[in-house]
Amino acid sequence: MLLVFLLLSSAGGLLTAGFAMPFVGAASAVTSASAQLFDELPDDFNVLEPSEISVIRASNGQQITQFYAENRIVVPLSEMSVNIQNAIIAVEDQRFYQHKGVDPAGIVRAVVSNANSGDTQGASTLTQQYVRNVLIEAGLRSDDPAAIAAAKAPTVARKLREIKYALTLEQKYSKQQILEGYLNIAAFGPSTYGVEASSRYYFSHSAAELTIPEAALLAGITNAPGAYDPEAYPDKAKSRMDWVLQKMYEEQFITEEEYQAGLATQIADMLKITSTPGGCAAAGSAAYFCEYVVSEIENSELYGASEAERRQLLLRGGLDITTTIDLDKQAAADAAVQEYVPTGDASGVKAALASVEPGTGRILALSQNTNYGEAASADSSTTQISLNVDASHGGMKNSDGTSGFQPGSTFKAFVLAQWYASGRSGYETMNTDPTTFPASTWTISCDPSKADSWKVGNANSSEGGTHNVIQNTALSINVGYARMTSKLDICDITGLAAKLGVTNNDGEALSPSPSIALGSQEVTPLQMANAYATFAASGMYCKPIAIDKIVDTDGNEIPVPSAECTQAMDATAADRTTATLQQVLTSQGTGRSAILSGGRPAAGKTGTTERMDNAWFVGYTPQLSAAVWLGHSEGYSPMDDQWIGGRYYSTMYGSDAPAPLWKMYMDAALSSAAVEGFPQVSLGSAPASSSSSSSQSNRGENTSGGQATQEPAQAEEQVVVEEQVVEEQVVVEQAEGGRAPEQQAITEDD
């Protein structure tokens, strides 16, 4: 190969001609040092497949966006018009099919032309240009600026390397393979690479359909994509196109008639621009879900040892990613959110909805009333922060290491679940009069220092007296839930919540302070939707997943993050939790405005925080779970006594806007789904003597598809919750000597 190099050098001053320098002094470029350098270069050269677009699809296969560092679609030569093949050979390397990678005749021609005209003409063959593009691509893939610079440097070393690699390449690959590689890797526009993506961009059709004028236009661009861009510089592009047509005619690739027809073709008549933006901003209403998918890839070691490697795989790997998003359910979520709190609403209130599939963890919809994009100080409706998810997936990060918002009484579901997991009955009664709980009340085995004195009061006197667990839940009686908490180990409550995915950003259980029972610590809508989905699935917890399948450029499936479904809690305890939460969605429960159409069984819980600054509804059917949050993402402030979404709200409880918003979504999302009931389950034994009034009776009524019954041995008495449900505002005060920071912002209720 060294002999070939020396023959080529003596034939035409190879090195200097390659850089379009005057012929004078060309011979001196071939020195013994250059020959030694050439000989020391490695013979092996492996062709690197060029970067390709990664596509993200919805669960039905519809593309929702794409990612790329270079907008390129790789296709075989058979799917490229012969016109573009002829055009690129005519203008770049007329002797392509005759030379062996380096063209001595071309070198001589370039030297003579440069010396006579003063203009510059390169002598690199298509093979050499292909080599250079591959080396640049390798540097980009490895994020190696030095390698990129070396591949572009106007040095003897670079040219020698190109020559040797070109000679090697011609021995390993056919001319057709090399031409195919070049047409796929080269830039044919300022922002498009390869003839397929460029053809789709400029002409809105594939490279297989390129006409002679279109092929000539693209072939002319590649020499200087910025200077000859027909969109920005149509006159320059037309002049260049005509020159390519002349070369095609001279090389006898086209006839005189075709040549003249091409010259008569105007740029404006050819261009049919189809922009294909990439990234999550191009995903429309699925933009925040897209961010979740991207975070899943960037956070997972399945896709590389470092985040930078994983990002490169997404941008350059040509992945075909099928996700879990259901576009019909996403549309239903968007419609419900916009109906109640439109984007840009004058109130400044934000709304978010997260929906998952019980038993699989598949995220089906993530919606919020903001526009996706860089936040602007003058426009609070534009943000890249997802209100539904944790910080590692694009959500906000709170100062205490949590994400999301205070959930209010929706957190009571975890107290209820632990109550049943501990073997207690839903008919157990307790005094619900306002009271102060001394620090000695609480069992907190994992951190006894969290025990505080806590004064809890109800919003109205009707909630005092004696109530059972079912009534405490249906009416959201806070003193009742404080008493239930006093009978449990709070570490077990936060531990169970953690098993169901409700944790801080480090994956650790929330702080076990007594006020956690009423939702004093922040959580995300997705965490809540997925945790409640665990109840729907009889205690089967699945991590939220956003990706169903990934296929690489070779058509091979690669691993995706697993839902790792496990039985996180006893199935009977989970079903008892569901049966009790069904009482919330009755005409007497706080969630009566969420009752689904057609008598479809559902369970859920309302939640509101102090000063009505957060309002929630979280609920589910056997097939679908969803959480709705309303509030101010920039900082807590009241939502009562104001107009929101065209409606006046004197109060803002979970039942006011979140519950009907949830209902609107669920009715639409389940419109074509079969009506399914929950498992029938006993809520345990009633007390041996039951002398309280009918409002404290001891048997759960049939809940439309699932039953809440007491043990058979006990007398059957129907549960009747309070006939008149007055929206509550719980008064929660910090007793003297207590820990004010965690106990001040508890809940008022629904």
SVG drawing of the C-alpha trace seen along z (x, -y; Angstrom):
<svg xmlns="http://www.w3.org/2000/svg" viewBox="-81 -40 94 57">
<polyline fill="none" stroke="black" stroke-width="0.4" points="0.0,0.0 2.9,-2.3 4.0,-1.7 0.5,-2.8 0.8,-5.9 4.2,-6.8 3.1,-6.2 0.0,-8.4 2.2,-11.1 4.6,-11.2 1.8,-11.2 0.3,-14.4 1.5,-16.0 -1.2,-14.2 -0.9,-16.0 -0.9,-19.5 -3.6,-19.0 -5.8,-17.5 -5.7,-20.9 -6.2,-22.9 -2.8,-24.6 -0.7,-25.8 1.3,-23.1 4.5,-24.9 6.2,-22.9 3.9,-20.0 6.7,-17.5 8.4,-18.6 5.3,-17.5 6.2,-13.9 9.0,-13.4 10.4,-10.4 8.6,-11.5 5.3,-11.5 6.0,-8.1 6.9,-6.8 3.8,-8.3 1.6,-6.7 3.2,-3.3 2.6,-3.6 -1.1,-4.3 -3.3,-1.3 -4.6,0.7 -7.9,1.5 -10.8,-0.8 -14.3,0.1 -17.3,-1.7 -19.4,-3.2 -23.1,-3.3 -24.2,-6.9 -26.4,-8.5 -30.1,-7.9 -33.3,-9.4 -34.9,-7.8 -38.6,-7.7 -41.0,-7.8 -44.4,-6.2 -47.7,-6.0 -49.0,-2.5 -50.9,-2.2 -47.7,-2.8 -48.4,-6.4 -45.3,-8.6 -45.5,-11.4 -42.0,-12.8 -38.4,-12.0 -35.0,-12.7 -31.8,-13.3 -28.4,-14.9 -28.5,-14.8 -31.8,-14.6 -31.0,-11.4 -33.0,-8.4 -30.8,-5.6 -32.1,-3.7 -30.5,-1.2 -29.3,-2.3 -32.2,-0.5 -34.5,-3.1 -32.6,-6.0 -33.4,-7.3 -30.8,-6.6 -31.0,-10.3 -29.3,-11.2 -26.7,-8.5 -25.8,-9.9 -25.9,-13.5 -23.5,-13.0 -21.0,-11.0 -21.2,-13.7 -20.4,-16.5 -18.1,-14.9 -16.3,-12.0 -16.7,-11.2 -14.2,-8.4 -15.8,-6.8 -16.3,-3.4 -12.7,-3.4 -10.4,-4.3 -9.5,-2.2 -10.2,-4.8 -7.8,-7.5 -7.8,-9.0 -4.4,-10.1 -6.1,-11.6 -8.4,-13.7 -5.4,-14.9 -3.6,-16.1 -6.8,-17.7 -7.3,-19.6 -3.7,-20.8 -3.8,-22.1 -7.2,-23.8 -6.0,-25.4 -2.8,-26.7 -4.5,-28.1 -7.7,-29.6 -6.7,-30.6 -9.9,-28.9 -9.7,-25.9 -10.8,-22.4 -10.4,-19.5 -9.2,-16.0 -10.9,-13.9 -12.8,-11.0 -16.2,-10.0 -14.5,-7.2 -12.2,-9.7 -15.1,-12.0 -17.0,-9.0 -14.0,-8.2 -13.8,-11.8 -17.5,-11.8 -17.2,-8.5 -14.3,-9.8 -16.2,-13.0 -19.2,-10.8 -17.1,-8.7 -15.9,-11.8 -19.4,-13.0 -20.6,-9.7 -17.8,-9.6 -18.1,-13.3 -14.5,-13.7 -13.7,-17.2 -10.1,-16.3 -11.1,-13.5 -13.6,-15.8 -10.9,-18.5 -8.4,-15.9 -10.9,-14.7 -11.3,-18.2 -7.8,-19.6 -6.0,-20.8 -2.9,-18.8 -0.8,-16.2 -1.5,-13.7 -5.2,-14.0 -4.9,-13.6 -2.6,-10.6 -5.0,-8.9 -7.9,-9.5 -5.9,-8.0 -4.9,-4.9 -8.4,-4.3 -9.9,-4.9 -7.6,-2.4 -8.5,0.1 -12.2,-0.6 -12.2,0.1 -10.7,3.6 -13.4,4.4 -16.6,2.9 -18.2,2.7 -18.6,-0.5 -22.4,-0.3 -21.9,0.1 -19.5,-2.9 -22.0,-5.1 -24.8,-4.0 -22.8,-4.9 -21.9,-8.3 -25.4,-9.2 -26.6,-8.3 -24.0,-10.1 -23.3,-13.4 -25.1,-16.6 -27.6,-17.6 -28.8,-20.7 -28.0,-22.9 -30.0,-20.6 -30.6,-17.4 -28.2,-14.5 -28.5,-11.8 -30.7,-12.0 -33.8,-10.4 -34.3,-13.0 -33.2,-15.8 -35.7,-14.7 -38.5,-14.5 -37.6,-18.0 -37.2,-19.8 -39.7,-18.0 -42.0,-16.1 -41.4,-12.7 -38.8,-9.9 -35.4,-9.8 -36.7,-7.0 -38.9,-9.6 -36.3,-12.3 -36.5,-13.8 -33.5,-14.9 -33.9,-18.6 -34.4,-17.6 -31.4,-15.3 -29.3,-18.1 -30.4,-20.5 -29.5,-18.1 -26.2,-17.1 -25.3,-20.8 -26.0,-21.5 -23.6,-19.0 -20.5,-21.0 -21.6,-23.8 -24.9,-23.2 -25.2,-26.6 -24.2,-28.6 -26.4,-26.6 -29.5,-26.1 -32.4,-26.7 -34.7,-27.9 -32.3,-30.7 -30.4,-31.4 -32.6,-30.3 -30.5,-32.2 -27.3,-30.6 -28.9,-27.2 -30.4,-27.6 -27.0,-28.5 -25.4,-25.5 -28.2,-23.2 -27.7,-24.3 -24.0,-23.5 -24.8,-20.0 -27.2,-19.5 -24.4,-20.5 -22.1,-17.9 -24.8,-15.3 -25.2,-16.1 -21.5,-16.0 -21.2,-12.7 -24.1,-11.5 -26.4,-10.7 -29.2,-12.8 -30.3,-13.7 -30.3,-17.1 -34.1,-17.3 -33.8,-16.4 -31.0,-18.9 -33.0,-21.8 -36.1,-20.8 -34.0,-20.9 -32.6,-24.3 -36.2,-25.6 -37.2,-24.3 -37.4,-27.0 -36.6,-26.5 -39.9,-27.9 -41.8,-25.2 -39.7,-22.4 -39.7,-23.2 -42.4,-21.7 -40.8,-22.1 -41.9,-19.7 -40.3,-20.5 -39.7,-17.7 -38.8,-19.2 -37.6,-16.9 -37.6,-16.6 -40.4,-16.7 -41.5,-20.2 -42.7,-18.5 -44.8,-16.0 -47.8,-18.3 -49.9,-17.5 -47.8,-14.4 -44.7,-16.6 -44.6,-16.0 -45.0,-12.3 -42.2,-12.5 -40.0,-14.0 -40.8,-11.1 -39.7,-8.7 -36.5,-10.5 -35.7,-10.5 -36.3,-6.8 -33.7,-6.3 -31.2,-8.8 -31.6,-7.4 -31.2,-3.7 -27.9,-1.8 -29.6,0.4 -28.7,-2.2 -25.1,-3.1 -22.7,-3.5 -23.2,-7.3 -26.0,-9.8 -23.9,-11.2 -23.8,-7.7 -27.5,-7.2 -28.2,-10.6 -26.0,-9.8 -27.9,-6.5 -31.2,-8.4 -29.9,-11.1 -27.9,-8.9 -29.0,-5.3 -32.0,-5.1 -34.2,-3.6 -37.8,-2.8 -39.5,-3.4 -43.1,-2.2 -44.5,-3.8 -47.4,-3.2 -49.3,-6.4 -52.9,-5.9 -53.6,-8.9 -57.4,-8.5 -57.0,-8.7 -54.5,-11.5 -57.0,-13.5 -59.7,-12.7 -57.4,-13.9 -56.5,-17.1 -60.2,-17.8 -61.1,-17.4 -58.2,-19.6 -59.0,-22.3 -62.7,-22.2 -62.1,-23.0 -58.9,-25.0 -57.9,-26.2 -54.3,-27.0 -53.6,-30.6 -56.6,-30.9 -56.6,-34.3 -56.7,-32.7 -53.2,-31.3 -54.4,-28.0 -52.7,-24.9 -54.3,-21.5 -52.6,-18.1 -54.0,-14.7 -52.0,-11.4 -53.5,-8.1 -52.2,-4.5 -53.3,-1.0 -53.8,1.2 -51.8,4.4 -49.2,3.2 -48.0,-0.2 -48.4,-1.5 -48.7,-5.3 -51.6,-6.0 -51.9,-9.8 -50.1,-12.8 -51.9,-16.1 -51.5,-19.6 -52.8,-23.1 -49.5,-24.5 -47.6,-24.9 -44.4,-23.0 -41.4,-25.2 -38.8,-27.4 -40.4,-29.3 -40.9,-33.0 -41.2,-35.4 -44.2,-37.1 -46.0,-33.8 -46.5,-31.4 -48.4,-29.1 -45.2,-27.9 -42.9,-25.5 -40.8,-22.4 -41.6,-21.2 -44.0,-18.3 -46.5,-18.8 -47.3,-15.1 -44.0,-13.5 -40.9,-13.4 -37.7,-15.4 -35.9,-12.6 -38.5,-12.6 -38.8,-16.3 -40.9,-17.3 -40.2,-19.9 -37.9,-19.3 -39.0,-20.6 -36.6,-21.8 -37.3,-18.8 -36.4,-16.3 -39.9,-15.5 -41.7,-16.4 -45.3,-17.4 -47.8,-18.9 -49.5,-18.2 -52.2,-15.5 -54.5,-16.4 -57.0,-13.7 -56.1,-11.5 -53.3,-10.3 -55.8,-8.8 -56.1,-5.8 -52.7,-4.6 -53.8,-4.8 -56.9,-2.9 -54.8,-0.3 -52.5,0.2 -55.6,0.4 -56.8,3.4 -53.3,4.9 -53.1,4.9 -56.2,7.1 -58.6,4.4 -62.3,4.1 -64.0,1.4 -66.8,1.4 -64.6,0.4 -66.0,-2.8 -64.3,-5.7 -64.9,-9.1 -64.5,-11.8 -64.9,-14.9 -62.1,-17.5 -59.3,-16.8 -55.6,-17.2 -53.4,-14.1 -50.4,-14.1 -47.1,-13.0 -47.4,-9.8 -50.3,-8.9 -48.2,-7.9 -46.2,-4.8 -43.3,-5.7 -40.9,-2.8 -38.5,-4.0 -38.1,-7.5 -39.7,-8.2 -38.5,-11.8 -41.2,-12.6 -43.9,-12.1 -45.7,-15.5 -48.6,-16.8 -51.3,-17.5 -54.6,-19.4 -57.1,-18.3 -60.6,-19.8 -63.4,-19.1 -65.1,-21.6 -68.6,-21.1 -70.2,-19.6 -72.0,-16.8 -68.6,-15.1 -68.2,-14.7 -69.6,-11.9 -69.0,-8.2 -68.2,-7.0 -66.8,-3.8 -64.0,-3.6 -66.3,-3.4 -68.0,-6.6 -64.7,-8.3 -63.7,-7.5 -67.0,-8.5 -67.2,-11.8 -63.4,-12.3 -63.6,-12.9 -60.1,-14.0 -60.3,-13.4 -61.5,-9.8 -58.4,-9.3 -56.1,-10.8 -57.6,-8.2 -57.0,-5.4 -53.4,-6.6 -53.0,-6.5 -53.8,-2.8 -51.1,-2.0 -47.4,-2.4 -46.9,-5.5 -43.8,-3.9 -45.9,-1.1 -48.2,-3.7 -45.3,-5.5 -43.7,-2.1 -46.7,-0.8 -47.0,-4.0 -43.4,-3.5 -44.1,0.0 -46.8,-1.5 -44.3,-4.0 -45.1,-7.0 -41.7,-8.1 -39.3,-11.1 -37.0,-11.7 -34.4,-9.3 -36.9,-6.5 -37.1,-6.6 -40.3,-6.6 -41.8,-9.9 -41.2,-11.4 -43.3,-9.5 -44.8,-12.5 -48.4,-12.2 -49.7,-14.8 -48.7,-12.6 -52.1,-10.9 -53.7,-14.0 -51.3,-14.6 -48.7,-17.0 -45.9,-16.0 -45.7,-16.5 -46.3,-13.7 -46.9,-13.6 -50.1,-12.9 -48.4,-10.0 -47.4,-8.5 -50.9,-8.7 -52.6,-7.4 -50.2,-4.4 -50.6,-3.7 -54.4,-3.7 -54.0,-1.5 -52.4,1.0 -55.6,1.1 -57.5,1.7 -55.1,4.6 -55.8,6.3 -52.4,5.2 -50.3,5.9 -47.8,3.0 -46.1,2.2 -43.6,-0.5 -44.8,-3.2 -43.5,-2.4 -43.6,-4.5 -41.9,-2.2 -43.4,1.0 -40.7,1.8 -37.5,0.5 -36.1,1.9 -32.6,0.9 -31.5,0.2 -31.0,3.9 -34.5,4.8 -33.6,6.3 -35.5,5.6 -33.4,4.3 -34.4,4.4 -36.8,1.8 -37.3,0.7 -39.4,3.3 -42.5,2.6 -41.3,5.3 -44.8,6.1 -44.9,7.5 -47.6,8.3 -47.0,5.2 -49.8,5.8 -52.2,8.5 -54.9,8.9 -57.8,9.0 -56.5,5.8 -56.3,4.1 -59.8,5.2 -61.2,4.0 -59.5,0.6 -61.3,0.5 -64.7,1.5 -64.4,-1.3 -63.2,-3.9 -66.3,-3.1 -68.3,-4.6 -66.8,-8.0 -68.5,-7.9 -72.0,-7.7 -74.7,-10.3 -73.7,-10.8 -69.9,-10.7 -67.5,-13.6 -66.9,-12.3 -70.5,-12.2 -69.6,-14.6 -67.3,-11.9 -69.9,-9.2 -69.4,-7.6 -72.0,-7.4 -74.0,-4.2 -73.5,-3.0 -69.9,-2.0 -68.2,-0.9 -65.4,-3.2 -63.5,-4.0 -61.5,-7.1 -60.8,-9.9 -61.1,-13.6 -58.4,-15.8 -57.9,-19.4 -55.1,-21.2 -55.2,-24.1 -56.4,-27.4 -57.7,-25.5 -54.4,-25.8 -54.3,-22.2 -57.3,-20.2 -57.3,-16.6 -59.3,-13.7 -57.7,-10.3 -59.9,-7.3 -60.0,-4.2 -62.0,-1.4 -60.7,2.1 -59.3,1.0 -58.1,-2.5 -56.7,-4.8 -56.3,-8.6 -55.2,-11.4 -56.2,-15.0 -54.5,-18.0 -55.4,-21.7 -53.2,-24.4 -50.5,-26.9 -47.2,-25.4 -45.2,-28.5 -46.2,-28.5 -49.3,-27.7 -52.1,-30.2 -55.9,-29.9 -58.2,-29.0 -61.5,-29.7 -63.8,-32.8 -62.6,-33.3 -63.4,-32.5 -61.5,-29.5 -62.1,-28.3 -65.2,-30.4 -66.8,-29.1 -67.1,-30.8 -65.9,-28.8 -66.8,-30.0 -64.8,-27.0 -62.2,-24.8 -62.4,-21.3 -61.5,-18.1 -65.2,-17.7 -65.5,-21.1 -63.4,-20.9 -61.0,-17.9 -63.8,-15.3 -65.9,-16.4 -62.8,-16.8 -61.8,-13.2 -65.3,-12.0 -65.2,-13.8 -61.9,-12.0 -62.9,-8.6 -66.3,-8.6 -64.6,-9.4 -61.6,-7.2 -63.8,-4.2 -66.6,-4.9 -65.9,-1.7 -64.7,0.4 -66.8,3.1 -68.3,2.4 -66.4,4.4 -66.9,4.7 -64.5,5.0 -64.0,8.2 -66.6,8.9 -65.0,8.8 -65.8,8.6 -64.8,5.6 -64.3,7.6 -66.4,8.1 -68.7,5.6 -68.5,4.8 -70.5,7.3 -72.8,4.6 -74.0,1.9 -76.3,-0.6 -75.4,-3.7 -77.8,-5.5 -78.3,-4.5 -75.6,-6.9 -73.1,-4.7 -74.4,-1.4 -72.1,1.4 -72.6,3.0 -71.2,1.6 -73.8,1.3 -73.5,3.0 -71.2,0.8 -72.3,1.5 -70.2,4.4 -68.3,5.1 -69.6,5.8 -68.6,4.6 -70.0,7.1 -69.3,8.0 -68.4,11.4 -71.4,13.8 -71.7,14.5 -72.5,10.9 -75.9,9.2 -76.5,7.4 -77.1,3.7 -76.9,1.3 -74.3,-1.5 -75.8,-4.9 -73.3,-7.8 -74.3,-11.3 -77.4,-12.4 -76.2,-16.0 -72.6,-16.3 -71.3,-19.7 -68.0,-20.6 -65.4,-20.5 -62.6,-22.7 -60.6,-20.9 -59.0,-23.0 -55.6,-21.6 -53.6,-23.4 -50.2,-22.9 -50.3,-22.3 -47.7,-24.0 -44.3,-22.3 -45.1,-20.6 -43.1,-20.7 -44.7,-23.5 -43.1,-23.2 -44.7,-19.9 -47.9,-20.4 -49.0,-23.7 -50.1,-22.9 -52.2,-19.8 -55.7,-19.7 -59.0,-21.1 -61.3,-18.7 -63.6,-18.0"/>
</svg>
